[in-house]
Structure formats: C-alpha cells, structure tokens
Amino acid sequence: MKTLVSIVKRNPIAVYIALGTSIIVGLATVLTSIDSISETVDKWKVIGGENATNEFRAFSRPGIIASFHYQDKRSLSNNIIESYIYATTISNFVLSDMAIFIAEDKAFLKAVDPELPRRLAMAMASDKKYNQQIVEFGLSSIFAPLQVMAESRESGASLLEESQAMQKSIIESPSSKVSFTKEIATHDAKTLVLTFSGNPEFFIYTYGGIKAFVEYRESINHGNETSTPYKSN
C-alpha cells in the first residue's frame, strides 16, 4: 500500500490519465449501447419467422441462453455474475415498450412477468456467492491498475510505459468486463424477444428458465436448495 501511495505522489499526472481513461471507457460503454428502434428491428428481423430454426446460433453468447433454456443450474451458478446480468437485463428488457414493438404480438404481454425484476433484485441482494464475487471484482478493479503501475515503476519503466500499463489494466479490469457483458446481454435480450413471433415456445422455455433460475437462487439464499424442481443437467 505504501508503494502505491508513493507512486501516486510521484506520478500524479499518470494516475489522473489512467483514471480519466476509466471514465472514458465507462462513457463509451453507454454510448455504444444506444441504437435506434428501427435499426434494431431491421437487424434482428432475420432471426424471426422462417429463419428461426437454429435459435441458439443467433445469440452472441449461446451457451448462457442454452443454460437458461435447459435449466442447467450448475453452469448458471458457476458463472453467477454473468447469469445475474443476463437474467436482469432480459427480465427488464421484456417489459419495455421496445420489446413489445419488436415482438409484434399482443400475446407477448401475457408471456412476461412484471414481478420478475423485483424478485431478481431481492435474490441478488441476498446471494452470498454473488455479492462476494462483486466485492472481489470491485477491489480488483480499483487496486489492480495501481499495482500494475507500481510493478512497472519497480522494473524501471518510463512514465509513458507506466501510464500505458495502467490503462490496459483498467480496460481489462473485471468492472469493464461486466459493462461489456451488459451490452452483450442487451443484444441477446432483443434477439430473444424477436424469436417470440417465429417460435414462441423457444421464448417461453428460455424465459421460463430465467424464472426457474431465480427460484433456485432464492432457495439457496433460504438454505433450502432441494425445495425447487430446477433441473440439474
């Protein structure tokens, strides 16, 4: 810790540059996630209707969608942060006006649960495994760049090399990966909604898998894992 403090004192400019990069990365994440409704619909229309025969291939991360679809509790729990990000992103998106516009079917409203986002939030707040990993991610994102800078300093790197090492560490940090996962999850949420018009059963099974995942984590939080019929493929 003393080494890190000394690095900050001796190289405040490099630290400011690195922190500024972190802010820029965050802003870029927000900006790149914004698409117009018309462009989104045109892009994902190909997946619905007649071409909805290989649904999993249409997703950016077919593995996690398949895990929800087939209710693979082990896979979802092993990747708890990504699973919660996907579950939260999808459960919120399906309740949006954009989702109804994409689905183009009034029956879609009956297929989604307005209570699911609240249940997810409560499950996440009580989930020890999830919160432990979130804390670890946060600490790593804060201290890793400074640690990298300290190591660069000790190896005799120049000020520019130290700054570059810190920026790379920030971009590759867990918090940046979480932001990127949210972008991908939003993409896949749109894709999932679009399958409703061509293959409503696929949507219902996958969305049902998200609900089952929440039920399973709720049972874990209450110390009663066996109370849920969740599959264990």
N, C-alpha and C positions, 0 to 999 in steps of 0.2 A: 504493500500500500504506500509506503514511504517513497518507493521508486516511482510509482505512478504520480504522486503529488509533486515530486521533483521534476518529472517530465513536463507536467502542466505548467509549473513555474518557469522552466527554462524555455519551453516552446509553446507559449500561449497561442500564437498565430496558427500553428499546425493543428492544435486542438480545436480552435474555432473553425478552421477549414473542415475538419473531419465532422464536427457537429453540424456544420452547415450542410454538408453532404447528406447527413442523415435526414435533415429536414427536407431537402430537395427530393430525396428518394421517396419520402412519405407523400409529398405533394404529387410527384409523378405517378405514384400508385393510384391516387384519387383521380387524377386527370385521365389516365389511360383506361380507367374502368367505365368512362362515360361514353355511351353510344346512343344514337338516336333510335327511336322506336322503329321507324321504317327500315333502317339499315339492319337492325337486329332481326326483324321478321323476314326480310329478304334472305339474310344469311342462313337462317335455320329452317326455312321452309322446305329445303331439300330433304330434311331428315324425316318429316312427317309423311302422312299418307302412304302412297305406293312404295316409297323408298324406306319405310320404317321396318325393314326385315332384320337388320343387324344393329339393333339399337345401341348395344354397348360400344360398338366401334365409333359411334357418333360423339362420344364423350371424350373430354380431354384426359380424364382420369377414370377409365372404365372399371378399374379394379375396385375403387371405393363404391361406385354405383352398383356394381355386381354384388358387393358385400352387403349393401342395404337391400338389394333385390332378393338375395337368397338368405338374408338374415344371418350372416356369418359373424356371430358375436365376438369370436376370438380375434379375427382380423380387425374389426372395428375398435375393439378395446385396446389392442396393441398399438393402434395409431389413433389414440384418444383425441389429441388436439385436432388433427385433420378431420376426424369423424364428427366432432362437435362443430367445427367450422362449416363443413358441408351440410350437416343437419340444420344448423341455424340459418345458413344462407338460403337453403331451399325452402325451409318452412316459412321464412319471412317473404321470400320472393313469390311463392304461390298465392299469397294473399294480396299481392299488389295489383293495381289496375293494368299494368303492363302484362302480367301473367294471363289475365282474362282476355286481353286483346290478342295475345299470341295463341291461346287455346282455341278461341273462336267457337266456344261451345258452352252454353249455359249450364250444362250438367257438370262442368268443371267445378263450379261453386260448391256443389254437394260432395265433391270428392276430397276437399281440403278441410283441415281442422283449424279454426281460428284460435283454439286454445293451445295448440302445439308450441308456438314460440314462448309462451309463458312457462309451460312445463319444462321446456328445454333450458330456459334461463335458471329456473329453480334447481334443475338437475345439475347444471354446471356449477352453480354456487355451492352445492353440497358434495360435489365429486372430489374426493381427496386426491385421486390419481391425476385428474385433470389440473387441479389447482397447484399441485406440487410441480408438475411439468411447466406450467405457466410461469411460476416463480423462477424456476431454473432458467427458462428462456429469457425472462426479463433481466436477470442478473448477468447472464452471459452476454446479452446484447449491450449492456451498459459497460461492463468491465473488459470484455474481450478486445475492443479497439484500443483502449489504453494499455492493456497488457501487450498487445502487438507492437504498439509504439515503444514501450519500454524495452522489449526484446530487440527491436530494430536499433534503438539507441545504444544498447549494450554491445551490439555487433558492429558498431561504428558506421551505421548507415547515415546518409546525408539527410538534411531536413526534408527535402523533396521525397526521398525514399520512405521516410517515416510517415509522411502525410499520405502517400500512395498506399502504404501498407494498412493504415488506419481506415482509409476509405474502402478498400477492398474488404476489410473485416466487417465494416458496417453493412455493406451490400450483401455479404454472405451471412449476416447475423440471423439468429432464429426469428427475430421480430420482422425482418424483411421477408423471410420465407413465409411467415404467417400472412403477411399482407398479400404476397403473391398467390398463396393458396386461396385467399378470399376472392381474388379476381377470377381464378380458375373455377372456383365453386359457383360464382355468379354465372359464368358461361355455361356450366353444366346444368344449372338450375333452369336456364332458358331452354336448353336442349331437352331437358326432362319434360317441361311443360308442353313443348311442341309435340312430343310423342302422344299426347292425350288424344289429339284428333285422329291419328292414324292407328294407334294401338293403346286404347285406354287401359287395358289390363296391365300393360307394362308399367304405366304410370302408377296405377293403383297398387301394384305389388311393391314397386320401389318406394313410393311414398309411405306405404304401409310398413315397409322395413325400417324407415326412419322413426315412425311412431313406436315400433317394437323395440328399437334401439333405446329410445328414451325410457320406455317401460323397464327395460333391462337395467339401465344405469340407475334408475330410481330404486329398483330392488336391491342393487348393490349398495347404494347410499343408505338404505334402511337395514342393511345386513341380512337380507333375505333373498339371496340370489335364486334359489330354487322356486320362488313363487311365480316366476314368469315362464310362459311357454316358448320363450325365444329359442330359436334353433341353435345348435352348436355344431355346424358343419365341420 
